[in-house]
Amino acid sequence: MSDGTQPQERPYGNAGDVADGAGRHAVVVGGGLAGVTAALALADAGMRVTLLEGRPRLGGLAFSFQRGDLTVDNGQHVYLRCCTAYRWFLDRIEGAALAPLQDRLDVPVLDVNRPEGRRLGRLRRDALPVPLHLGRSLATYPHLSLADRVKVGRAALALKGLDLADPALDALDFGSWLAAHGQSARAVRALWDLVGVATLNAVAGDASLGLAAMVFKTGLLSDPGAADIGWAHVPLGELHDKLARKALDSAGVRTETRTRVTSISQYDNARWSVHVPGETIEADAVVLAVPQRETYDLLPAGALDAPERLLEIGTAPILNVHVVYDRKVLDAPFLAALGTPVQWVFDRTHASGLKSGQYLALSQSAAQDEIDEPVAALRERYLPELEKLLPRTRGAGVLDFFVTRERTATFAPAPGVGRLRPGARTKAPGLYLAGAWTATGWPATMESAVRSGVSAADAALRALGRPRPRHLFEFEEAA
């Protein structure tokens, strides 16, 4: 019987606190969003935590760098209102105000390949319940025929009826499902892939139906505001490195960058040794929050039943094209494009610190065919496409043109990938996995990364008998 007292808990860590069980030590390997989240959660629960990151910065694949006077994000990252874990993370590092959400979903979609010329449409929601919140937008969406609009509505209702817990969905591809539900090639390009490529990093035919259904059901068919878009109005490094490091410091986490883990080993059936050049760190729990191939290399024998499955999880690239003009050429903060290789265009002028002109970033997902092309070839292709898309670019001077490439930006959401994604727990006591590629139920997004970090910390805290921090992100029952 309980005596009514509660285990000592601190809602957020403080380097000066001495909490019950503070002698317990956790090492988190990897300083991306998953690793930072796990480290914060463990520290907030009163544990001593060491975070080790091989790069000179935190943030993983969502980071910034300097190019002359510009502060450049390696790629454009957005999130949705339904990304509740990432929103919690922003609150935890005190960065929510720097990455605000739209008041209401509104996406301008410009088609440059219509017989009558350029045509602008919009995907936006009304203040109505699901699915009526998108009814008017789809009814007037000019990039689909009337027949396609009707069929899109029927397919959306069928999608809403799918059971995301059904493992059979993972083995099917989204493109075949769309075709079986009457979706034309035009509808797939102008709507389903417009959203799906950006969120899944794959076209419909290459994507698991399970992951695609999760994206559309959660983002567009769960709550009227679920798909409202948010993005950083400052460089990503301000959030995922600077503010994250400040939060880690305040929580008492020892953070070491430029520190690559060479191996981990278990002893005494419970304790762990984490080996880095010049030091061996002992720990009660280890969280591996690194990509799947690096995880495979570090896993001790027997930690997973079939560790080779990690190597079967494919990767998918994202290409980002950056153009600086000598004048303003785009009035909207962003737009999506049809009838052109250009997918999404974002105005990064203010965030980059550019004082005059305009800086546009083109986010090109599922870029397998272009990821290794020379900059000169990409310049020759994309500048004319931007002239078709944005007429004011035709008289503008190009002050800078460069590209950033993430060849392994995400895991490939191919059919069957679900059975390859491991959960947070391993068979080795005290060893846990985190990363957007683990079994979160989400595609490879910032949301998935944060959820994985919370799951790994939860598993470690339960095993060690530590109380869950009161303010840690709480998973919904359906998650």
Secondary structure, 3 states (H helix, E strand, C coil): CCCCCCCCCCCCCCCCCCCCCCCCEEEEECCCHHHHHHHHHHHHCCCEEEEECCCCCCCCCCCEEEECCEEEECCCCEEECCCHHHHHHHHHCCCHHHCCECCCCEEEEEECCCCCCCEEEEEECCCCCCCHHHHHHHHCCCCCCHHHHHHHHHHHHHHHCCCCCCHHHHHCEHHHHHHHCCCCHHHHHHHHHHHHHHHHCCCHHHCEHHHHHHHHHHHHCCCCCCCCEEECCCCHHHHHHHHHHHHHHHCCCEEECCCCCCEEEEECCCEEEEEECCEEEEECEEEECCCHHHHHHHCCCCCCCCCCHHHHCCEEEEEEEEEEECCCCCCCCEEEEECCCCCEEEECHHHHCCCCCEEEEEEEECCCCCCCCCHHHHHHHHHHHHHHHCHHHHHCCEEEEEEEEEEEEEECCCCCHHHHCCCCECCCCCEEECCCCCCCCCCCCHHHHHHHHHHHHHHHHHHHCCCCCCCCCCCCCCC
